[in-house]
Amino acid sequence: MTLPHSHLVGAPWRRTAAVGAAGMMVLGIVAPTLLLPALLVLSGFLAGAVGLVVARRARGIDRNAWTLLGIGQFANGIGNLSFLGGQHFVVATSWTITAVFNIGTLVTVMGMFAFVAPSGDRRRLAAFAADSVMVCGCAFVVIWTWRLTDYIGAANQQGTVLGAMAVLGLVLDAMGLALTPAIIRSRPPGARGALWMAVFALVIAAVGDLDQALTAIRLPEELAPLGWLMSSSLLLVGATLVQGTAERVPRKPLRGPLDFTSAAILATTLTLLLGGRTLDGVARLTLLALTVLIVGRHMVVYSSNRRLRRELQYQAFHDRLTGLPNRSQFERELAGALDAASTATVLFGDLDGFKEINDTYGHAAGDAVLVAIGRRLHTAVGPAVRVFRLGGDEFTALLPAAMDRDQVAELTRVAQRAVAQPIQYRERSLAVTLSAGLSWRGEGSAEAVMMQADLSLHAAKRLGRNRFLFYHDELRHLASRRYNAEGKLGAAIAAGELQLAYQPIRGNPLVPATAAPEPLQRFEALLRWPDEQGGSVLPPNDVVELVEALGRTRELTRWAVATVFDQLRAWRLGGLEAEVALNLTAAQLRSVQLLDLVRLHSHRTGIDVDRLIAEITESEVAGDDDITAMLRQLQDAGIRVSLDDFGTGYSNFTTVIALPIDDLKLDQTFLSGPQLQGRRRRVMAAVVHLAHDVGLTVTVEGIETREQYRLAVELGADRLQGFLLGRPAPAESFLDRISSPQSPAGHPPVQPTAGP
């Protein structure tokens, strides 16, 4: 935010300073012999005092600079005291007085230098100093060659020290002139008018000193002190124009140390060539030193430019936060891999739960997570795999072409395990997981391969957290269907084309509380959008995502709750007592007052509220205090809560049992893989045992084989769900199955076998 500027000196004082400066100039011109010495002293002290007052109040400019300018003017005022006794203006007869003037000039030049000198970079500061020395050297050669030695000789008649002081004064004036282009270019906010006055004062003071040196040749002696008077008057007015802000405004960086260097060298060369002057030993030595300095300076510039090009190239192709190669570098390397082998294998992933960390703990925590994940991925995948950060929480990896599908899958699991480890940040433990899409030996353009990985990633994320999928052609068809469905979904909701299918959840025949005959049949309601051919327009998760994207979540939630209660009443009238688990997302819970909605339809249909089970995934509720509070309200009203997909995230069991839940629904990953014995069996048995110890029931989903069914039964899961036990079907079909057996059709009753 840009803050308004305000003058540090009030308007009356600004007017007074302007009138006073103009009055002193007029008086100095009208009566130079009588009034000029006193006016020089007065103007120096006034300019110094105002400079120090401004330095004390300044906020938006460099306070030290104005302090030095004020001190420099005080020193000049002290030096001007020597003229009150009638001292001749041409050459001071005391080296101490000359030293005071030189100190004033030096401090003033230092003040101007403070405005423009680069800060925090020694190389730039050294370059700035070298350029300043070169400009001063050029000015000195011109001054020396043009036979201004008459002035120096006159001073030498008073002593060698005084002659040296005279030379030093000319060098300091040259330094001040060298700074003026840089001062004009810097233009610090709030001080532009003041600095223009200061620049004019510096130039006029230098011209006045030069005029004093020329006085020994041909110019009137009053011109030099008039120049000094004008310089102090301009600084007096300039100091009153300084503006400040409530905060310190950063100084505008200098683009180059002194672009005036080349111009000064060129001007010196032309002056010497066109002036026809003969160079003496001092001038020649100075020019030789300048030549060496110029060559060295250009070598430094060349080296700096090479380093800068390397830095710019690195920044162009690397992520500033993590140090990993960025999107541009990834695109280059992917295109190169495709040119070399015609195929490429790409892993494209993003972080589950990263947005929640950013929203909860701030972007600093998010940045810390990204840095840690970048290091972990780089370490986990090994030197043969290149890891890139595309932006946000998106990472990619370019895998060697020789890796087969199983190796790619295993490498992805390694990356996911590395990412899932907790990250310590300011005494907090933060956790994210990695969802990934894989294009294995993808062909075509770099854009086509990346699109394959992107489609796979989105499909993996729809399955839950910490999943990965390989690309296959069906994903492209699904994406096309999803795109076409976006324009039709609104009409489908309005026309009532969405349906709920119901999948049975069976009781465990070895658990008395849920063994047949059950007083209640349990079903899970699954969203369907049927097409004209009897299939589905989109998978259920895609339909929910589209509904949320269209902003019709509230409408979908109201329809789903009303439909479930209507179906429960229809089943009761047909002789089937049932309860239904309804999948809900965090967005759905936020879209309506769910408890009020359930009570409304309970009263309307005569079905108790406890016949509805709110089912929500672990990823939706983890770390969300608002959702946790909503679920607790439902639980207090008698509505049971089931935590779906347990095991796909990385919440520890202590965190899970603290949630307001009644049932733990184990994800089918507990049953996946060729080995159902050994470690996997013991882990599942431990989870079931711990859940029962804290009063939770356990449902195992994804049962598709008899072996999986037997394992879930023997380990004591309370309820079982999967295609083996029943596929999702229309609600009417279950009225004919009221007396169906609890064990899968075609299978004998399950008998207990040896323990784990």
N, C-alpha and C positions, 0 to 999 in steps of 0.2 A: 504494500500500500504506500502510495506517495503522500507524504505529509505536507501540509501547507507551510510555506516559508514565511517568516516574519523578520523584520529588521531588528538587529540587536541594539541599535541606537534609535531613540525616538525621533519623530519627524522634526520637532523644534531644534534638536541638536544637529540634525542633518542640514537643515536650512542655515543654522548659525555657522556650521563648518564651511559650507559652500560660500556664504557671503564673506566670512573671514578670510578664506583662502584667496578669493578674488580681490578683496581689499588689500591684502598684503602684496599681491602681485602689482596692483596699481601703484601703491606707495613705493614699492621697490623700483619701479620704472621711473616714477616722477622725481623721486629724490634718492637716487642710488647712493650717493656719497654719505648723506646724512643718516638715512634710515635702513639701508640694506643690511649692515652687520647685525643690528638688533632684530630685524625681521628674520634673518637666517636662524638666529638663536631661538626666537619665539616659535617659528614654524617647526623646527626640529623637535623641540620639547612637546609642542601640542600634538604633532603626528605620533610621537612615541607614546604619549599618554593615552591617546585614543586607541592606538594599536593594542596596548596592554589591556585596556578595558574590554575591547572586543575579544581578545584572547581568553579573558576570564569567563565571558558569557557564551562563547561559541560552542555549538553542539554539532552542527552539520559540516564543519570544515576542520582542518587540522589546527588545533589550538596552538601547538608548538610553532607553527609557521608564523602566526600573528604575534606571538611572543617575541620571536627573533626579529621580526620587522620593527616592532616597537622599540626593542633594545637598540637596534641599529640606528634608528632615528634619534634616540637619546644621545648615542655616541656622537653623531654628527652635530647635534646641538651643542654638546660640550666642546667639540672642536671649533665650532663657529664662535665660541666665546673669545678666541684669540683675535678675531677681527674687530672686537669692540674697542680695542686700544689703538685702532688706526692701522693695523697690520695690512701690508700690501697684499692684494688678492693673487698676484702672479705666482710667487713661490714662497711657501712657508719657510721661516728661518729656523724653526725648531723641529728636530726629528720626532720629538714626543708628540707635538701637535699633529704632524703627518701620520704618525702611528695611530693616533685616535681616529683620524679620518679613515684610515685603512681598516681599522677594527669595525667602524660603523659600516663601511662598504661590505666587508667580509660577512658580518652578521646579517646584513640585509640580503646578500646573495644566498646565504644559508637558509634564510627564511623562505625565499622564493624557491630554492631547491627542495624544501620540505613539501611544497605543494605537488611536485611532479615526480620526485624520485620514486622508482619502483620499490615496493615493500615486500618482504618475505621471499625474495628471489635474489640470491647473491650474484648469479650470472647476469641477470638483467641490470642489477645495480652496478656491477663492474663495467658492463658495456656502456651504460649511461655515463659513468665517470670517464671512460676512455674517449667517448665522443665529445664530452665537454672539454677534456684536455686538448683534443685536436682543434676544436673551434677556438679555444683560447690561444693555442699556438699560432693559428692562422692570423688571428687579430694582432698578436704580438709582432709577428713578422712584418705585417703591414705598417703598424705603428713605428716600429724600429727603422724600417727601410725608408720611410718617408721623412727621415731626418728630424724626428721629434726629439732628437738627442740634445737640442739646444736647451730644452726645458730640464732634461736630466743633468746636463752640464752645469746649468745654473744652480741646480740643487747640489751637485757635487762640490761646488765652490764652498758650500756651507759644511761639507763633510761627506765621507763615503757612505755612512749610514743613511743620511738623508737622501742621497742618490738612490740607494737601494730601495728606500721607502717609496720614492717616486715611481720607480719601475714596478714595484709591487702594486701600487695604486692602479696603474694602467692595466696590469694583468687582471686584477679583480674586476675592473670595469669590463674587460673582455669576457670574463666569466659570466657577468650579469647579462651581457648582450647575448651570449650563447644560450642562456636559459629561456629567453623570451619566446621563441617559437613553441617550445614544449609547454610553457605556461599557458599560452593562448589555446593550444590544442586540448589541454587537460580539462578546462572549464568545470571545476568542481561545482556541484549544485549549491545554490544559495550564495555563491561568491563570484559570479561572472562579472558583474559590474565593478565590484571591488578589485578583482584581479586585473581587469583592463586598466583601471587607474594605476595599479601598482606597476604594471608593465610600462605604461607611459612614464611613470616616475623613474623607473630604472633606466630607461633609454635616455631620458632627458638628463639624469644625473651623470651618465657615462659621457654624453655629449658635452656636458658642462666641464667635466674633467679633461676631456680631449681639448676643449676650447682653451682651458687653462694652459695646457701644454703648448698650444698654438699661439698663445699670447706673446710668447717670446719672439715670435716671427712677425705677426702682422695684425692680430685681432684685438679689439678693445678689451680691456681687462674686466669690464662690468658684465660681459656676457656669461662668464663662468658662474659667478655667484647668482645671477638671475636664473640660470639653469638649475642651480642647487635649490633656490627658493621655490621654483615651480615644482621640482621633484617632491620636496617635503609637503607642499600644498596639495599636490595630487594624492599623495599617500594619506594625508589627513582626510580628504573628502572620500577616498576609496574605503577607508576603514569604517566610515559611517554607513556605507552602503552594504556592508556584510549582512547576510541573512542567515538565520539558523532554523533548525527544526527540533522537535521533541526528541528525536533520536539521531544518532550519528549516521550520516549518509556515507556509504562507501565511496571512496575516491575512484573516479573513472580511470581504468587502467590505460597506461600509455601504449599505443600500438607499436612504437619503435622508440629506442632511447632518444635519439636526436636526429630527425630527418634533415635538420639544418646543416649537418656535417658536410655532406656533399656540396651543398651550395656554398658553404664557407670556403672549402678547398678550391672550388672553381673560381670564386670571387678573388681569392688570394692570388691564384695563378694569373688571372687576367690583369689584376692590379700591377703585379710585378712586370708582366710582359709589356703592357701598354704604357706603363709609367716610365719606362726606360731608366729605372734606378739600378745602381750597382749594388750587389749584395756583398756585405762584409762578412767577416768570420762568424759573428753572432747569428746573423740571419741564415747563413749556410748551415751551421750546426743545428739551428732550430728546424730548418726544412728537412735535414737528414733525419732528425729524431721523429719528425712528423711522418716521413716516408716509412720508417720502420714501424711506427705505431699504426699507420694505415694498413700496411701489409698484415701485421698481426691481427688487427681488428677484423679484416676480411677473412682471415683464416678462422677466427672464432665464429664469425657469422656463418661461414660455410659448414663448420662442425655443428653449430646450433641448428642450422636448417636440416642437416641430415638427421640429427636426433629428433627434431620436430616431425619430420616426415615419418620416421619409424613410429613415433608416438601416435601420430594421427592414423597411420595404417593400423596399428594395434587397436586403437579405440574404435575404428570403423568396423572391425571384425571381431571384437570381443565385448562381452557384457560388462558394463562398468561395475555392477554390484558383485557378481560372483566370480568374475575373471574368466568365465567359460567362453568359448567361441559363441558368437551370436547368430541370429537368423541369416544375416548376409553370408557369413562364413559357411553355415550349414548348407545354404542353397548352392554355393560354389562347390563344396565338396560332394554334395549329392549329385550335382550335374557331372562332375568329374568322374565319380564312380559309375554312373550310367554310361558315360562315353567310353569308359575303359572296359566294362564287363556287360553292358546292356541290361543288367539287373542290379538291384540294391535292396538291402534289408534295413528297414527303418523302424525304430521304436519311438512312438510318440506318446508322451504321458503328461498328465497334470496331477496336482495334489488334491486329494480329498480332504476337506476340512480346513483348507488354507484361508478361505474367505472368512470363516468364523474366527480364526485367530486374528486376522486383520481387524475385523469389526470389534472384537472383544478387547484385545490388548494393544491395538494401534499398529501403524505401519512400521515402526521400528522393530517390533516383534516379528512382523511378517518378513522384513528384510533379513533379520537374523535367521529365520527358518530357511529362507531361500539360500543364503550363504552356506548353511550347514548341509542342506540337501544337495547343493551343487558339489560340495566336497565329498559327500558320501557316495554319490553316484559315480563321480570320477574315480574314487578308490575301489568301489565295489565291482565295476565292470571290467577293470583291468586296462593296461596300456593299449591293447589291440582295438579297443572300442573308443570312438570319439563321442564325447558328451557335449551337448549344446544347450544353451538357454535361449528360447525363442522370445520370451517376454512373459510378464506376469508370473504365473505358476506353471508355465508350460516348459517342458524339457524334451529334448530329442536325443537319440543316440544313433549313430551310423555304425552298423555291425559289419564285420568281415563277411565277404560273399561266400566264403567256404563253410560257414556255420550252417548246420542242418536245422530242421524245424525243432527237434527236441533240444538241441543246444541253445537255440534262441529262447525257447520257453524257460529253460532252466536259468539262463542269464537274467531273464525278466523277473523270475522269482527271487533271485539273489538281489536284484535292485529293489524290489518291493520290500524284502526283509530289511535291507539297509535303511530305506526311507522310513520304515515303520518304527524304528527305535526312537524313544522319547528324546526330545531336544530340551536342554536346560536353558532357560532364559530368565534372568533376574529372580532366581529362586522358584521359578515355576517350571513345570514339566509340560511341554507342548508336544502334541502328537498329530501327525498327518499320515496319510497313506498314499500310495501311488496307483492310479488307474492308467492302463496303457493299451494302446492299439498298435498292432504290428502289421507291417507290410513285408512279408517274407519273399525275397527275390522278386520284388515288384518290377514291372517293366513299363516302358513308355517314358514320358517326360518326368522331370523332377516334380512338377506340379501334380501329375497323375499319381505318382508314388506317394506323395505327401497326402493327397486326398484319400487314398486307400487307408493310410495309417490313421487319418482323422476320423473317417467313418468307423473304423474299428474301435477307436477310443470312445466315441460317443455310444456305441453299442455296448461296450464294456461298462461304462458308467451307468447305463440304464439297468444293468444287472445288480448294481450295488457298488460298495467301496472295495478298493484293493483287488480289482479284477483286471484281467487282460484277455484280449481276443485277437486272433489272427484274422486278417482280411479274407473275405470270400465274396463271390459275386452277389450272393443274396443280400449283403449289406448295401450294395449300390441300389438294388431294386427296392430295398426297404426305405432307403433315403428318398428315392423318387416317390414312393408311395406316401411317405410322410409329407413331402413337399406338396403333393397333390391334395393330400387330405386336409392341409391347413385351411384351404378355402371352403371345405365342405363341413368342417366340424361344427361350426356355429349352427348351420341348418340342421345337422343331425341331432344336436341337443334339443333344438326347438321342436323337431318332428318326433322326438322320442325314439330315435333309432338305436341309442345306446342300450345295452342290456347287461344284466348280471347273470353270470353262470355260477354254479355252486359245486364245490369239490368237497366230498365227504372227508371228515377227520375221524378216524376210527379209534376206539379205545383199545388199550393193551389187554389181551385176554388173560395175562398173568398178573394184572393189577386189579384187585377186587373192586376198587372204586370206579373203574371205567370199563370193566368187563361186561359182556352182554348178559342179560338184556339191559341196555342203558335206558334210563328214564328220558334222556334227551339225546337227540342226534345232533352232532355238531358239523357245521359246514363253514367253508371259507367262501365269501362272495368275491368273485373275480370279474372285473370290468371287461366287457366285450363290445366291439363295434363291428357287427357282422356285415359282410358285403353280399352282393346279389348271388354269388356262387356258393354261398354257405360257409365261406372262410371268414377271416377277419381283415378289416381294412388296415388296422395297425395293431401291434401288440399292446397289452394293457398299459404298461409303463409309458409307452409313447403317447397313448391317448391322454393320460393324466398330464404329461409334460405339455402337450399341446393345449389342453384346457387351461392350465396355469399360464401359459404364454399368451393366450387370448384374453386373459382376465375374467374367465368364467368359472373360477374355482368354487365360488359360493353357490352358484347354480348347480354345479355337479354334486356338491356335497349334500345339498338339500334333497336333490333327486335320489341320491344313493340311500340316504337314511330313510326317506319315505318308502322307497322300493323294498328295502329289507324288512321293514315292519309290516308292509302290506303282504309280503311273501310269508312271513311268520304266521300271520293271521290266516292266510289261505291254507297253509300246511295244517294248522290246528283244525280248521274246518274239515280237512281231509283225513284227520286222524293221526297226523304226524306232529309231535312236539319236538321243537328244534331250537337251537341257538346258532347265531351266525357271527363269525369273525369278519369284520369289515376293515379292509385296508384303508388307512388314512395317512396323508402326508402332513408335514408341518404347515404347509400353506393352507391345507384344508382346515386344520384345527384353528388357524388364525382367521380364516375367512368368515366363520359363523360362531355364534354362541352354541357350541355343540351340545352342551348339557341341556339347554333350553329346547333345542331342536329335538333331541331324543325324548324328552318328557312330553313334548307336544304330540309326537306320533305315538308314543306309548299310551297316552290318554285317548287318542283318536281310535286306535286299533284294539285297545284292551290288552296289549302284550306288555309284560313287565319289562322295565328297562334292563334288568340283568340278563335278558335274552340276547343283548347286543354285546359283543366283545370288540373293543377298539384295538386294532392291530397296527402297530407302527414299527418301522425299522430302527435298528440300533443307530444307524447313521443320522436319522432324522431327530432323535431325541438327545443324543450325546452332547453334553456341554451346553444345552439350551435350557436356561432356567425358566423361561416363559412356557415352553412346551411341557416341561416337567410339572409346573404348577397346574396347567390345564388338565394333564392326566391325573393328577392327584384329586382334582375336583370330580372328575368322572368316577374315580375309584371310590371316593367318599359317598357318591350317589348310588353305588351298587353296580356300576358298569366295570366289568373286568377289563384289564389291559394286558395284551400279549406283546412281548418284544420279539419282533420278527427278524430273521436273518442274523441271529446271534452267531458270532464267530467270523463274520466278514470284516468287522472293524477290529480295533485294537484297544477297546475299553477293557480295563481289568475287571475281574469278577466283583471286587469290592465296590467299584463304581456302579456296576450293573444292578447289584442287589439293593443299592440305595435308592434306585428309581422306583416310582410307584407302579409296579407291575405285579401281575398274578401268575403269568405263564411265560416260560422261556421257550422260544421256538428255535431249535437248532437248525442252522443252515445245512443244506445238502452237502456242503464241502466236508462235513464230518464223515460222510459215507462215501466220498469219492476216492478213487485210486484203487489199484488192484489188491492192496493189503488192508483187510479189515481187522486183522488181529494185531497183536503186539502193541506198539506205542499208541497208534490211533485208537484202538479199542480202550486202552487204559485212560487216555485223555477224555474220551466220551463218557466212560464210566464215572470218572472224577467229576465232570460237569454235572451229570445227572444226580450224583450223590450230594454235591454241594447245594444244588438247587432245591432238592427235597429237604435238606437240613434247614434251609431258611424259609421253608413254607411255600415254595414255588412249584407249580406243575411244569412238566417238560413235554413238549411236542417235537417230534422229529419229522421233518419234511423232506421231500425228494426221494422217497422210497420207491425204487423201480425194479429191484430184484428180490428174489426170495432170501438171498443171503443178507441183504440189507435189512429186510423185514425181521429176520431171525435175530440179528444183532441188536436192533432197537428194542425188540421185545425182551430179550434176555437181560439187557442192561437196565431195564426198569422204566423206560420212557412211558409217560402216562398216556400219550396219544400219538397216533401215527398218521402220516399223510403222504400221498404220492400216487403216481399213475398205477402202480401195482394194486392199490386199494380202491381206486376209483378216479376217473378223469372228470374234469369239470363238465357239467351237463346242465341243461335247462331245469328249472325248479320243478316242473310238472313230472319229470321222469322219476323223481324220488318217492312219489306217492305209491308207486307199485313195488317199492323195495323196503317197505317198512320192516318186514320180518327177515331181511337178508342177513346171512351169517357175518360174524365180525371178522373172521379170518379171510384172506384172499381166496377168491374162487379157484377151485382146483387144487388147493393146498390143504394138507391135513392139519389138524390142530397143532400148534407149536408146543413142544415139550421142553422143559428146562434141560440144558446141557451143562457141561462143566463150566465153571466160572471163568472169569478173565485171567 
